[in-house]
């Protein structure tokens, strides 16, 4: 996850990243804030082709992966 964090921090428009883990069920939340939706989308596209992230993505159970994009409302 450190490799993924390095990648995210290097992307234009990155604001912050926080990770959370629910010990009871082993679930994780990786919350990344971006300047705008376009920056988030560009980073997502770049991550899919980044060879340094292949090992990270191989460890993620895609059956449980949920990616959502939220807009601040208050």
PDB file of N, CA, C, O and CB in Angstrom:
ATOM      1  N   UNK A   1       0.816  -1.195   0.000  1.00  0.00           N
ATOM      2  CA  UNK A   1       0.000   0.000   0.000  1.00  0.00           C
ATOM      3  C   UNK A   1       0.863   1.264   0.000  1.00  0.00           C
ATOM      4  O   UNK A   1       0.414   2.333  -0.412  1.00  0.00           O
ATOM      5  CB  UNK A   1      -0.930  -0.005   1.202  1.00  0.00           C
ATOM      6  N   UNK A   2       2.095   1.129   0.462  1.00  0.00           N
ATOM      7  CA  UNK A   2       3.000   2.269   0.407  1.00  0.00           C
ATOM      8  C   UNK A   2       3.287   2.649  -1.047  1.00  0.00           C
ATOM      9  O   UNK A   2       3.376   3.831  -1.378  1.00  0.00           O
ATOM     10  CB  UNK A   2       4.312   1.952   1.153  1.00  0.00           C
ATOM     11  N   UNK A   3       3.430   1.648  -1.905  1.00  0.00           N
ATOM     12  CA  UNK A   3       3.649   1.908  -3.335  1.00  0.00           C
ATOM     13  C   UNK A   3       2.461   2.645  -3.928  1.00  0.00           C
ATOM     14  O   UNK A   3       2.633   3.588  -4.701  1.00  0.00           O
ATOM     15  CB  UNK A   3       3.891   0.591  -4.100  1.00  0.00           C
ATOM     16  N   UNK A   4       1.249   2.215  -3.567  1.00  0.00           N
ATOM     17  CA  UNK A   4       0.047   2.887  -4.052  1.00  0.00           C
ATOM     18  C   UNK A   4      -0.003   4.320  -3.517  1.00  0.00           C
ATOM     19  O   UNK A   4      -0.359   5.243  -4.250  1.00  0.00           O
ATOM     20  CB  UNK A   4      -1.223   2.105  -3.631  1.00  0.00           C
ATOM     21  N   UNK A   5       0.347   4.506  -2.260  1.00  0.00           N
ATOM     22  CA  UNK A   5       0.364   5.847  -1.680  1.00  0.00           C
ATOM     23  C   UNK A   5       1.341   6.763  -2.389  1.00  0.00           C
ATOM     24  O   UNK A   5       1.032   7.925  -2.649  1.00  0.00           O
ATOM     25  CB  UNK A   5       0.709   5.777  -0.214  1.00  0.00           C
ATOM     26  N   UNK A   6       2.521   6.245  -2.703  1.00  0.00           N
ATOM     27  CA  UNK A   6       3.507   7.041  -3.439  1.00  0.00           C
ATOM     28  C   UNK A   6       2.949   7.462  -4.798  1.00  0.00           C
ATOM     29  O   UNK A   6       3.109   8.606  -5.224  1.00  0.00           O
ATOM     30  CB  UNK A   6       4.820   6.245  -3.623  1.00  0.00           C
ATOM     31  N   UNK A   7       2.292   6.518  -5.467  1.00  0.00           N
ATOM     32  CA  UNK A   7       1.711   6.812  -6.776  1.00  0.00           C
ATOM     33  C   UNK A   7       0.641   7.898  -6.647  1.00  0.00           C
ATOM     34  O   UNK A   7       0.633   8.863  -7.411  1.00  0.00           O
ATOM     35  CB  UNK A   7       1.109   5.531  -7.404  1.00  0.00           C
ATOM     36  N   UNK A   8      -0.251   7.736  -5.686  1.00  0.00           N
ATOM     37  CA  UNK A   8      -1.351   8.687  -5.511  1.00  0.00           C
ATOM     38  C   UNK A   8      -0.814  10.086  -5.209  1.00  0.00           C
ATOM     39  O   UNK A   8      -1.254  11.063  -5.814  1.00  0.00           O
ATOM     40  CB  UNK A   8      -2.289   8.224  -4.381  1.00  0.00           C
ATOM     41  N   UNK A   9       0.134  10.183  -4.276  1.00  0.00           N
ATOM     42  CA  UNK A   9       0.686  11.492  -3.900  1.00  0.00           C
ATOM     43  C   UNK A   9       1.353  12.201  -5.074  1.00  0.00           C
ATOM     44  O   UNK A   9       1.411  13.430  -5.098  1.00  0.00           O
ATOM     45  CB  UNK A   9       1.688  11.329  -2.771  1.00  0.00           C
ATOM     46  N   UNK A  10       1.854  11.446  -6.042  1.00  0.00           N
ATOM     47  CA  UNK A  10       2.537  12.038  -7.195  1.00  0.00           C
ATOM     48  C   UNK A  10       1.564  12.529  -8.270  1.00  0.00           C
ATOM     49  O   UNK A  10       1.984  13.186  -9.223  1.00  0.00           O
ATOM     50  CB  UNK A  10       3.491  11.027  -7.799  1.00  0.00           C
ATOM     51  N   UNK A  11       0.276  12.222  -8.131  1.00  0.00           N
ATOM     52  CA  UNK A  11      -0.691  12.590  -9.167  1.00  0.00           C
ATOM     53  C   UNK A  11      -1.148  14.039  -9.007  1.00  0.00           C
ATOM     54  O   UNK A  11      -1.408  14.496  -7.894  1.00  0.00           O
ATOM     55  CB  UNK A  11      -1.903  11.650  -9.123  1.00  0.00           C
ATOM     56  N   UNK A  12      -1.243  14.757 -10.127  1.00  0.00           N
ATOM     57  CA  UNK A  12      -1.743  16.139 -10.075  1.00  0.00           C
ATOM     58  C   UNK A  12      -3.155  16.179  -9.489  1.00  0.00           C
ATOM     59  O   UNK A  12      -4.007  15.367  -9.849  1.00  0.00           O
ATOM     60  CB  UNK A  12      -1.735  16.775 -11.488  1.00  0.00           C
ATOM     61  N   UNK A  13      -3.388  17.106  -8.605  1.00  0.00           N
ATOM     62  CA  UNK A  13      -4.719  17.276  -8.025  1.00  0.00           C
ATOM     63  C   UNK A  13      -4.934  16.512  -6.730  1.00  0.00           C
ATOM     64  O   UNK A  13      -5.999  16.619  -6.122  1.00  0.00           O
ATOM     65  CB  UNK A  13      -5.745  16.855  -9.010  1.00  0.00           C
ATOM     66  N   UNK A  14      -3.929  15.731  -6.291  1.00  0.00           N
ATOM     67  CA  UNK A  14      -4.069  14.991  -5.035  1.00  0.00           C
ATOM     68  C   UNK A  14      -4.103  15.967  -3.866  1.00  0.00           C
ATOM     69  O   UNK A  14      -3.300  16.898  -3.800  1.00  0.00           O
ATOM     70  CB  UNK A  14      -2.914  13.972  -4.859  1.00  0.00           C
ATOM     71  N   UNK A  15      -5.046  15.745  -2.938  1.00  0.00           N
ATOM     72  CA  UNK A  15      -5.165  16.599  -1.756  1.00  0.00           C
ATOM     73  C   UNK A  15      -4.751  15.834  -0.500  1.00  0.00           C
ATOM     74  O   UNK A  15      -3.905  16.305   0.261  1.00  0.00           O
ATOM     75  CB  UNK A  15      -6.608  17.124  -1.611  1.00  0.00           C
ATOM     76  N   UNK A  16      -5.344  14.655  -0.278  1.00  0.00           N
ATOM     77  CA  UNK A  16      -5.019  13.888   0.920  1.00  0.00           C
ATOM     78  C   UNK A  16      -5.429  12.428   0.741  1.00  0.00           C
ATOM     79  O   UNK A  16      -6.191  12.079  -0.161  1.00  0.00           O
ATOM     80  CB  UNK A  16      -5.712  14.494   2.158  1.00  0.00           C
ATOM     81  N   UNK A  17      -4.897  11.583   1.634  1.00  0.00           N
ATOM     82  CA  UNK A  17      -5.242  10.167   1.626  1.00  0.00           C
ATOM     83  C   UNK A  17      -5.260   9.670   3.061  1.00  0.00           C
ATOM     84  O   UNK A  17      -4.338   9.947   3.829  1.00  0.00           O
ATOM     85  CB  UNK A  17      -4.241   9.342   0.759  1.00  0.00           C
ATOM     86  N   UNK A  18      -6.305   8.937   3.427  1.00  0.00           N
ATOM     87  CA  UNK A  18      -6.426   8.323   4.748  1.00  0.00           C
ATOM     88  C   UNK A  18      -6.905   6.894   4.560  1.00  0.00           C
ATOM     89  O   UNK A  18      -7.760   6.618   3.718  1.00  0.00           O
ATOM     90  CB  UNK A  18      -7.403   9.129   5.672  1.00  0.00           C
ATOM     91  N   UNK A  19      -6.342   5.985   5.357  1.00  0.00           N
ATOM     92  CA  UNK A  19      -6.767   4.581   5.280  1.00  0.00           C
ATOM     93  C   UNK A  19      -7.375   4.183   6.618  1.00  0.00           C
ATOM     94  O   UNK A  19      -6.903   4.584   7.682  1.00  0.00           O
ATOM     95  CB  UNK A  19      -5.567   3.641   4.911  1.00  0.00           C
ATOM     96  N   UNK A  20      -8.436   3.382   6.537  1.00  0.00           N
ATOM     97  CA  UNK A  20      -9.148   2.912   7.713  1.00  0.00           C
ATOM     98  C   UNK A  20      -9.332   1.410   7.605  1.00  0.00           C
ATOM     99  O   UNK A  20      -9.494   0.872   6.510  1.00  0.00           O
ATOM    100  CB  UNK A  20     -10.513   3.629   7.867  1.00  0.00           C
ATOM    101  N   UNK A  21      -9.305   0.728   8.758  1.00  0.00           N
ATOM    102  CA  UNK A  21      -9.510  -0.721   8.758  1.00  0.00           C
ATOM    103  C   UNK A  21     -10.488  -1.089   9.852  1.00  0.00           C
ATOM    104  O   UNK A  21     -10.359  -0.633  10.988  1.00  0.00           O
ATOM    105  CB  UNK A  21      -8.174  -1.475   8.949  1.00  0.00           C
ATOM    106  N   UNK A  22     -11.464  -1.913   9.514  1.00  0.00           N
ATOM    107  CA  UNK A  22     -12.401  -2.476  10.473  1.00  0.00           C
ATOM    108  C   UNK A  22     -11.822  -3.810  10.929  1.00  0.00           C
ATOM    109  O   UNK A  22     -11.852  -4.789  10.184  1.00  0.00           O
ATOM    110  CB  UNK A  22     -13.842  -2.647   9.853  1.00  0.00           C
ATOM    111  N   UNK A  23     -11.303  -3.848  12.135  1.00  0.00           N
ATOM    112  CA  UNK A  23     -10.653  -5.053  12.649  1.00  0.00           C
ATOM    113  C   UNK A  23     -11.608  -6.243  12.726  1.00  0.00           C
ATOM    114  O   UNK A  23     -11.189  -7.385  12.537  1.00  0.00           O
ATOM    115  CB  UNK A  23     -10.071  -4.779  14.022  1.00  0.00           C
ATOM    116  N   UNK A  24     -12.886  -5.987  13.002  1.00  0.00           N
ATOM    117  CA  UNK A  24     -13.848  -7.077  13.194  1.00  0.00           C
ATOM    118  C   UNK A  24     -14.059  -7.902  11.924  1.00  0.00           C
ATOM    119  O   UNK A  24     -14.192  -9.124  11.998  1.00  0.00           O
ATOM    120  CB  UNK A  24     -15.179  -6.515  13.660  1.00  0.00           C
ATOM    121  N   UNK A  25     -14.092  -7.248  10.765  1.00  0.00           N
ATOM    122  CA  UNK A  25     -14.336  -7.995   9.527  1.00  0.00           C
ATOM    123  C   UNK A  25     -13.198  -7.923   8.524  1.00  0.00           C
ATOM    124  O   UNK A  25     -13.262  -8.554   7.469  1.00  0.00           O
ATOM    125  CB  UNK A  25     -15.578  -7.494   8.882  1.00  0.00           C
ATOM    126  N   UNK A  26     -12.151  -7.158   8.842  1.00  0.00           N
ATOM    127  CA  UNK A  26     -11.004  -7.079   7.951  1.00  0.00           C
ATOM    128  C   UNK A  26     -11.195  -6.176   6.745  1.00  0.00           C
ATOM    129  O   UNK A  26     -10.394  -6.217   5.811  1.00  0.00           O
ATOM    130  CB  UNK A  26     -10.662  -8.428   7.485  1.00  0.00           C
ATOM    131  N   UNK A  27     -12.232  -5.368   6.751  1.00  0.00           N
ATOM    132  CA  UNK A  27     -12.482  -4.460   5.628  1.00  0.00           C
ATOM    133  C   UNK A  27     -11.611  -3.222   5.742  1.00  0.00           C
ATOM    134  O   UNK A  27     -11.230  -2.799   6.834  1.00  0.00           O
ATOM    135  CB  UNK A  27     -13.966  -4.061   5.570  1.00  0.00           C
ATOM    136  N   UNK A  28     -11.307  -2.655   4.585  1.00  0.00           N
ATOM    137  CA  UNK A  28     -10.498  -1.447   4.500  1.00  0.00           C
ATOM    138  C   UNK A  28     -11.262  -0.359   3.764  1.00  0.00           C
ATOM    139  O   UNK A  28     -12.074  -0.643   2.883  1.00  0.00           O
ATOM    140  CB  UNK A  28      -9.161  -1.733   3.798  1.00  0.00           C
ATOM    141  N   UNK A  29     -10.999   0.876   4.130  1.00  0.00           N
ATOM    142  CA  UNK A  29     -11.443   2.042   3.355  1.00  0.00           C
ATOM    143  C   UNK A  29     -10.195   2.864   3.062  1.00  0.00           C
ATOM    144  O   UNK A  29      -9.443   3.222   3.968  1.00  0.00           O
ATOM    145  CB  UNK A  29     -12.541   2.898   4.133  1.00  0.00           C
ATOM    146  N   UNK A  30      -9.993   3.150   1.806  1.00  0.00           N
ATOM    147  CA  UNK A  30      -8.893   4.001   1.366  1.00  0.00           C
ATOM    148  C   UNK A  30      -9.543   5.268   0.831  1.00  0.00           C
ATOM    149  O   UNK A  30     -10.056   5.278  -0.288  1.00  0.00           O
ATOM    150  CB  UNK A  30      -7.976   3.291   0.271  1.00  0.00           C
ATOM    151  N   UNK A  31      -9.526   6.331   1.618  1.00  0.00           N
ATOM    152  CA  UNK A  31     -10.199   7.579   1.267  1.00  0.00           C
ATOM    153  C   UNK A  31      -9.177   8.549   0.689  1.00  0.00           C
ATOM    154  O   UNK A  31      -8.225   8.941   1.364  1.00  0.00           O
ATOM    155  CB  UNK A  31     -10.912   8.199   2.503  1.00  0.00           C
ATOM    156  N   UNK A  32      -9.384   8.928  -0.560  1.00  0.00           N
ATOM    157  CA  UNK A  32      -8.475   9.856  -1.235  1.00  0.00           C
ATOM    158  C   UNK A  32      -9.271  11.078  -1.663  1.00  0.00           C
ATOM    159  O   UNK A  32     -10.304  10.957  -2.322  1.00  0.00           O
ATOM    160  CB  UNK A  32      -7.778   9.181  -2.465  1.00  0.00           C
ATOM    161  N   UNK A  33      -8.789  12.250  -1.288  1.00  0.00           N
ATOM    162  CA  UNK A  33      -9.431  13.503  -1.686  1.00  0.00           C
ATOM    163  C   UNK A  33      -8.635  14.128  -2.825  1.00  0.00           C
ATOM    164  O   UNK A  33      -7.404  14.130  -2.831  1.00  0.00           O
ATOM    165  CB  UNK A  33      -9.538  14.487  -0.480  1.00  0.00           C
ATOM    166  N   UNK A  34      -9.386  14.659  -3.790  1.00  0.00           N
ATOM    167  CA  UNK A  34      -8.806  15.283  -4.978  1.00  0.00           C
ATOM    168  C   UNK A  34      -9.328  16.703  -5.120  1.00  0.00           C
ATOM    169  O   UNK A  34     -10.366  17.052  -4.559  1.00  0.00           O
ATOM    170  CB  UNK A  34      -9.124  14.462  -6.244  1.00  0.00           C
ATOM    171  N   UNK A  35      -8.603  17.515  -5.871  1.00  0.00           N
ATOM    172  CA  UNK A  35      -9.046  18.892  -6.128  1.00  0.00           C
ATOM    173  C   UNK A  35     -10.370  18.920  -6.865  1.00  0.00           C
ATOM    174  O   UNK A  35     -11.213  19.782  -6.616  1.00  0.00           O
ATOM    175  CB  UNK A  35      -7.994  19.650  -6.932  1.00  0.00           C
ATOM    176  N   UNK A  36     -10.551  17.966  -7.781  1.00  0.00           N
ATOM    177  CA  UNK A  36     -11.800  17.896  -8.544  1.00  0.00           C
ATOM    178  C   UNK A  36     -11.964  16.499  -9.133  1.00  0.00           C
ATOM    179  O   UNK A  36     -11.046  15.680  -9.092  1.00  0.00           O
ATOM    180  CB  UNK A  36     -11.823  18.967  -9.670  1.00  0.00           C
ATOM    181  N   UNK A  37     -13.134  16.247  -9.673  1.00  0.00           N
ATOM    182  CA  UNK A  37     -13.458  14.924 -10.219  1.00  0.00           C
ATOM    183  C   UNK A  37     -12.538  14.550 -11.376  1.00  0.00           C
ATOM    184  O   UNK A  37     -12.182  13.382 -11.533  1.00  0.00           O
ATOM    185  CB  UNK A  37     -14.912  14.886 -10.683  1.00  0.00           C
ATOM    186  N   UNK A  38     -12.157  15.523 -12.178  1.00  0.00           N
ATOM    187  CA  UNK A  38     -11.288  15.236 -13.319  1.00  0.00           C
ATOM    188  C   UNK A  38      -9.932  14.704 -12.862  1.00  0.00           C
ATOM    189  O   UNK A  38      -9.395  13.776 -13.469  1.00  0.00           O
ATOM    190  CB  UNK A  38     -11.098  16.494 -14.172  1.00  0.00           C
ATOM    191  N   UNK A  39      -9.372  15.284 -11.796  1.00  0.00           N
ATOM    192  CA  UNK A  39      -8.089  14.812 -11.276  1.00  0.00           C
ATOM    193  C   UNK A  39      -8.219  13.368 -10.789  1.00  0.00           C
ATOM    194  O   UNK A  39      -7.331  12.549 -11.026  1.00  0.00           O
ATOM    195  CB  UNK A  39      -7.593  15.728 -10.130  1.00  0.00           C
ATOM    196  N   UNK A  40      -9.315  13.061 -10.114  1.00  0.00           N
ATOM    197  CA  UNK A  40      -9.543  11.695  -9.626  1.00  0.00           C
ATOM    198  C   UNK A  40      -9.643  10.713 -10.789  1.00  0.00           C
ATOM    199  O   UNK A  40      -9.064   9.628 -10.743  1.00  0.00           O
ATOM    200  CB  UNK A  40     -10.822  11.634  -8.772  1.00  0.00           C
ATOM    201  N   UNK A  41     -10.369  11.092 -11.814  1.00  0.00           N
ATOM    202  CA  UNK A  41     -10.545  10.215 -12.974  1.00  0.00           C
ATOM    203  C   UNK A  41      -9.239  10.000 -13.728  1.00  0.00           C
ATOM    204  O   UNK A  41      -8.953   8.889 -14.175  1.00  0.00           O
ATOM    205  CB  UNK A  41     -11.590  10.794 -13.913  1.00  0.00           C
ATOM    206  N   UNK A  42      -8.449  11.058 -13.870  1.00  0.00           N
ATOM    207  CA  UNK A  42      -7.149  10.916 -14.540  1.00  0.00           C
ATOM    208  C   UNK A  42      -6.240   9.968 -13.762  1.00  0.00           C
ATOM    209  O   UNK A  42      -5.583   9.108 -14.349  1.00  0.00           O
ATOM    210  CB  UNK A  42      -6.468  12.292 -14.699  1.00  0.00           C
ATOM    211  N   UNK A  43      -6.205  10.127 -12.451  1.00  0.00           N
ATOM    212  CA  UNK A  43      -5.363   9.262 -11.618  1.00  0.00           C
ATOM    213  C   UNK A  43      -5.831   7.808 -11.710  1.00  0.00           C
ATOM    214  O   UNK A  43      -5.008   6.894 -11.754  1.00  0.00           O
ATOM    215  CB  UNK A  43      -5.384   9.739 -10.146  1.00  0.00           C
ATOM    216  N   UNK A  44      -7.133   7.593 -11.738  1.00  0.00           N
ATOM    217  CA  UNK A  44      -7.674   6.231 -11.845  1.00  0.00           C
ATOM    218  C   UNK A  44      -7.222   5.593 -13.160  1.00  0.00           C
ATOM    219  O   UNK A  44      -6.791   4.440 -13.180  1.00  0.00           O
ATOM    220  CB  UNK A  44      -9.229   6.244 -11.755  1.00  0.00           C
ATOM    221  N   UNK A  45      -7.322   6.338 -14.244  1.00  0.00           N
ATOM    222  CA  UNK A  45      -6.893   5.810 -15.545  1.00  0.00           C
ATOM    223  C   UNK A  45      -5.400   5.501 -15.550  1.00  0.00           C
ATOM    224  O   UNK A  45      -4.983   4.456 -16.047  1.00  0.00           O
ATOM    225  CB  UNK A  45      -7.224   6.808 -16.664  1.00  0.00           C
ATOM    226  N   UNK A  46      -4.597   6.404 -15.000  1.00  0.00           N
ATOM    227  CA  UNK A  46      -3.144   6.192 -14.963  1.00  0.00           C
ATOM    228  C   UNK A  46      -2.783   4.976 -14.117  1.00  0.00           C
ATOM    229  O   UNK A  46      -1.850   4.242 -14.442  1.00  0.00           O
ATOM    230  CB  UNK A  46      -2.437   7.438 -14.416  1.00  0.00           C
ATOM    231  N   UNK A  47      -3.522   4.767 -13.033  1.00  0.00           N
ATOM    232  CA  UNK A  47      -3.191   3.652 -12.134  1.00  0.00           C
ATOM    233  C   UNK A  47      -3.369   2.305 -12.820  1.00  0.00           C
ATOM    234  O   UNK A  47      -2.658   1.352 -12.503  1.00  0.00           O
ATOM    235  CB  UNK A  47      -4.058   3.708 -10.876  1.00  0.00           C
ATOM    236  N   UNK A  48      -4.302   2.214 -13.750  1.00  0.00           N
ATOM    237  CA  UNK A  48      -4.578   0.950 -14.434  1.00  0.00           C
ATOM    238  C   UNK A  48      -3.416   0.508 -15.318  1.00  0.00           C
ATOM    239  O   UNK A  48      -3.265  -0.682 -15.594  1.00  0.00           O
ATOM    240  CB  UNK A  48      -5.837   1.077 -15.270  1.00  0.00           C
ATOM    241  N   UNK A  49      -2.604   1.449 -15.760  1.00  0.00           N
ATOM    242  CA  UNK A  49      -1.479   1.134 -16.646  1.00  0.00           C
ATOM    243  C   UNK A  49      -0.123   1.248 -15.962  1.00  0.00           C
ATOM    244  O   UNK A  49       0.910   1.074 -16.609  1.00  0.00           O
ATOM    245  CB  UNK A  49      -1.506   2.043 -17.843  1.00  0.00           C
ATOM    246  N   UNK A  50      -0.109   1.537 -14.655  1.00  0.00           N
ATOM    247  CA  UNK A  50       1.155   1.742 -13.949  1.00  0.00           C
ATOM    248  C   UNK A  50       1.761   0.397 -13.556  1.00  0.00           C
ATOM    249  O   UNK A  50       1.200  -0.303 -12.713  1.00  0.00           O
ATOM    250  CB  UNK A  50       0.946   2.626 -12.699  1.00  0.00           C
ATOM    251  N   UNK A  51       2.892   0.024 -14.148  1.00  0.00           N
ATOM    252  CA  UNK A  51       3.485  -1.282 -13.845  1.00  0.00           C
ATOM    253  C   UNK A  51       3.850  -1.461 -12.378  1.00  0.00           C
ATOM    254  O   UNK A  51       3.823  -2.581 -11.870  1.00  0.00           O
ATOM    255  CB  UNK A  51       4.709  -1.485 -14.683  1.00  0.00           C
ATOM    256  N   UNK A  52       4.191  -0.373 -11.689  1.00  0.00           N
ATOM    257  CA  UNK A  52       4.568  -0.475 -10.282  1.00  0.00           C
ATOM    258  C   UNK A  52       3.387  -0.835  -9.373  1.00  0.00           C
ATOM    259  O   UNK A  52       3.582  -1.204  -8.215  1.00  0.00           O
ATOM    260  CB  UNK A  52       5.179   0.829  -9.825  1.00  0.00           C
ATOM    261  N   UNK A  53       2.162  -0.727  -9.903  1.00  0.00           N
ATOM    262  CA  UNK A  53       0.981  -1.047  -9.097  1.00  0.00           C
ATOM    263  C   UNK A  53       0.432  -2.448  -9.351  1.00  0.00           C
ATOM    264  O   UNK A  53      -0.508  -2.873  -8.678  1.00  0.00           O
ATOM    265  CB  UNK A  53      -0.099  -0.040  -9.364  1.00  0.00           C
ATOM    266  N   UNK A  54       0.998  -3.158 -10.297  1.00  0.00           N
ATOM    267  CA  UNK A  54       0.488  -4.501 -10.626  1.00  0.00           C
ATOM    268  C   UNK A  54       0.487  -5.421  -9.411  1.00  0.00           C
ATOM    269  O   UNK A  54      -0.475  -6.159  -9.199  1.00  0.00           O
ATOM    270  CB  UNK A  54       1.326  -5.128 -11.742  1.00  0.00           C
ATOM    271  N   UNK A  55       1.544  -5.389  -8.614  1.00  0.00           N
ATOM    272  CA  UNK A  55       1.620  -6.236  -7.432  1.00  0.00           C
ATOM    273  C   UNK A  55       0.587  -5.867  -6.384  1.00  0.00           C
ATOM    274  O   UNK A  55       0.032  -6.740  -5.717  1.00  0.00           O
ATOM    275  CB  UNK A  55       2.994  -6.159  -6.833  1.00  0.00           C
ATOM    276  N   UNK A  56       0.327  -4.568  -6.235  1.00  0.00           N
ATOM    277  CA  UNK A  56      -0.680  -4.098  -5.285  1.00  0.00           C
ATOM    278  C   UNK A  56      -2.060  -4.586  -5.721  1.00  0.00           C
ATOM    279  O   UNK A  56      -2.807  -5.149  -4.921  1.00  0.00           O
ATOM    280  CB  UNK A  56      -0.657  -2.547  -5.176  1.00  0.00           C
ATOM    281  N   UNK A  57      -2.387  -4.369  -6.976  1.00  0.00           N
ATOM    282  CA  UNK A  57      -3.711  -4.743  -7.464  1.00  0.00           C
ATOM    283  C   UNK A  57      -3.917  -6.257  -7.439  1.00  0.00           C
ATOM    284  O   UNK A  57      -5.049  -6.721  -7.306  1.00  0.00           O
ATOM    285  CB  UNK A  57      -3.915  -4.216  -8.877  1.00  0.00           C
ATOM    286  N   UNK A  58      -2.848  -7.023  -7.564  1.00  0.00           N
ATOM    287  CA  UNK A  58      -2.962  -8.484  -7.510  1.00  0.00           C
ATOM    288  C   UNK A  58      -3.387  -8.963  -6.118  1.00  0.00           C
ATOM    289  O   UNK A  58      -3.923 -10.063  -5.985  1.00  0.00           O
ATOM    290  CB  UNK A  58      -1.627  -9.134  -7.901  1.00  0.00           C
ATOM    291  N   UNK A  59      -3.158  -8.156  -5.086  1.00  0.00           N
ATOM    292  CA  UNK A  59      -3.518  -8.527  -3.719  1.00  0.00           C
ATOM    293  C   UNK A  59      -4.950  -8.161  -3.343  1.00  0.00           C
ATOM    294  O   UNK A  59      -5.437  -8.565  -2.287  1.00  0.00           O
ATOM    295  CB  UNK A  59      -2.575  -7.873  -2.761  1.00  0.00           C
ATOM    296  N   UNK A  60      -5.619  -7.408  -4.192  1.00  0.00           N
ATOM    297  CA  UNK A  60      -6.968  -6.920  -3.878  1.00  0.00           C
ATOM    298  C   UNK A  60      -8.001  -7.905  -4.411  1.00  0.00           C
ATOM    299  O   UNK A  60      -7.951  -8.302  -5.576  1.00  0.00           O
ATOM    300  CB  UNK A  60      -7.204  -5.503  -4.479  1.00  0.00           C
ATOM    301  N   UNK A  61      -8.933  -8.294  -3.553  1.00  0.00           N
ATOM    302  CA  UNK A  61     -10.034  -9.182  -3.941  1.00  0.00           C
ATOM    303  C   UNK A  61     -11.077  -8.353  -4.690  1.00  0.00           C
ATOM    304  O   UNK A  61     -11.849  -7.622  -4.071  1.00  0.00           O
ATOM    305  CB  UNK A  61     -10.672  -9.889  -2.684  1.00  0.00           C
ATOM    306  N   UNK A  62     -11.100  -8.463  -5.994  1.00  0.00           N
ATOM    307  CA  UNK A  62     -11.964  -7.634  -6.825  1.00  0.00           C
ATOM    308  C   UNK A  62     -13.446  -7.895  -6.599  1.00  0.00           C
ATOM    309  O   UNK A  62     -14.276  -7.055  -6.947  1.00  0.00           O
ATOM    310  CB  UNK A  62     -11.637  -7.854  -8.266  1.00  0.00           C
ATOM    311  N   UNK A  63     -13.798  -9.052  -6.017  1.00  0.00           N
ATOM    312  CA  UNK A  63     -15.198  -9.322  -5.704  1.00  0.00           C
ATOM    313  C   UNK A  63     -15.715  -8.392  -4.610  1.00  0.00           C
ATOM    314  O   UNK A  63     -16.922  -8.180  -4.496  1.00  0.00           O
ATOM    315  CB  UNK A  63     -15.372 -10.777  -5.278  1.00  0.00           C
ATOM    316  N   UNK A  64     -14.805  -7.835  -3.803  1.00  0.00           N
ATOM    317  CA  UNK A  64     -15.210  -6.974  -2.708  1.00  0.00           C
ATOM    318  C   UNK A  64     -14.817  -5.516  -2.906  1.00  0.00           C
ATOM    319  O   UNK A  64     -15.143  -4.670  -2.074  1.00  0.00           O
ATOM    320  CB  UNK A  64     -14.624  -7.477  -1.437  1.00  0.00           C
ATOM    321  N   UNK A  65     -14.129  -5.218  -3.982  1.00  0.00           N
ATOM    322  CA  UNK A  65     -13.680  -3.855  -4.250  1.00  0.00           C
ATOM    323  C   UNK A  65     -14.863  -2.984  -4.663  1.00  0.00           C
ATOM    324  O   UNK A  65     -15.650  -3.358  -5.532  1.00  0.00           O
ATOM    325  CB  UNK A  65     -12.592  -3.844  -5.347  1.00  0.00           C
ATOM    326  N   UNK A  66     -14.975  -1.830  -4.034  1.00  0.00           N
ATOM    327  CA  UNK A  66     -15.989  -0.844  -4.394  1.00  0.00           C
ATOM    328  C   UNK A  66     -15.281   0.494  -4.548  1.00  0.00           C
ATOM    329  O   UNK A  66     -14.589   0.949  -3.637  1.00  0.00           O
ATOM    330  CB  UNK A  66     -17.140  -0.766  -3.318  1.00  0.00           C
ATOM    331  N   UNK A  67     -15.457   1.111  -5.693  1.00  0.00           N
ATOM    332  CA  UNK A  67     -14.884   2.431  -5.937  1.00  0.00           C
ATOM    333  C   UNK A  67     -16.040   3.396  -6.116  1.00  0.00           C
ATOM    334  O   UNK A  67     -16.925   3.172  -6.942  1.00  0.00           O
ATOM    335  CB  UNK A  67     -13.933   2.435  -7.190  1.00  0.00           C
ATOM    336  N   UNK A  68     -16.031   4.454  -5.352  1.00  0.00           N
ATOM    337  CA  UNK A  68     -17.099   5.450  -5.420  1.00  0.00           C
ATOM    338  C   UNK A  68     -16.480   6.834  -5.497  1.00  0.00           C
ATOM    339  O   UNK A  68     -15.388   7.075  -4.983  1.00  0.00           O
ATOM    340  CB  UNK A  68     -18.049   5.339  -4.196  1.00  0.00           C
ATOM    341  N   UNK A  69     -17.185   7.725  -6.139  1.00  0.00           N
ATOM    342  CA  UNK A  69     -16.761   9.122  -6.230  1.00  0.00           C
ATOM    343  C   UNK A  69     -17.866   9.974  -5.628  1.00  0.00           C
ATOM    344  O   UNK A  69     -19.021   9.903  -6.049  1.00  0.00           O
ATOM    345  CB  UNK A  69     -16.457   9.545  -7.719  1.00  0.00           C
ATOM    346  N   UNK A  70     -17.506  10.767  -4.655  1.00  0.00           N
ATOM    347  CA  UNK A  70     -18.473  11.586  -3.934  1.00  0.00           C
ATOM    348  C   UNK A  70     -18.163  13.064  -4.138  1.00  0.00           C
ATOM    349  O   UNK A  70     -17.005  13.450  -4.300  1.00  0.00           O
ATOM    350  CB  UNK A  70     -18.473  11.237  -2.434  1.00  0.00           C
ATOM    351  N   UNK A  71     -19.195  13.875  -4.129  1.00  0.00           N
ATOM    352  CA  UNK A  71     -19.054  15.326  -4.190  1.00  0.00           C
ATOM    353  C   UNK A  71     -19.397  15.908  -2.829  1.00  0.00           C
ATOM    354  O   UNK A  71     -20.400  15.527  -2.225  1.00  0.00           O
ATOM    355  CB  UNK A  71     -19.961  15.936  -5.298  1.00  0.00           C
ATOM    356  N   UNK A  72     -18.580  16.820  -2.345  1.00  0.00           N
ATOM    357  CA  UNK A  72     -18.850  17.465  -1.059  1.00  0.00           C
ATOM    358  C   UNK A  72     -20.122  18.299  -1.177  1.00  0.00           C
ATOM    359  O   UNK A  72     -20.294  19.051  -2.136  1.00  0.00           O
ATOM    360  CB  UNK A  72     -17.647  18.353  -0.612  1.00  0.00           C
ATOM    361  N   UNK A  73     -21.005  18.160  -0.199  1.00  0.00           N
ATOM    362  CA  UNK A  73     -22.272  18.904  -0.230  1.00  0.00           C
ATOM    363  C   UNK A  73     -22.392  19.916   0.912  1.00  0.00           C
ATOM    364  O   UNK A  73     -23.308  20.738   0.904  1.00  0.00           O
ATOM    365  CB  UNK A  73     -23.440  17.934  -0.171  1.00  0.00           C
ATOM    366  N   UNK A  74     -21.501  19.874   1.875  1.00  0.00           N
ATOM    367  CA  UNK A  74     -21.538  20.889   2.937  1.00  0.00           C
ATOM    368  C   UNK A  74     -20.173  21.038   3.561  1.00  0.00           C
ATOM    369  O   UNK A  74     -19.996  21.843   4.475  1.00  0.00           O
ATOM    370  CB  UNK A  74     -22.575  20.527   4.014  1.00  0.00           C
TER     371      UNK A  74
END
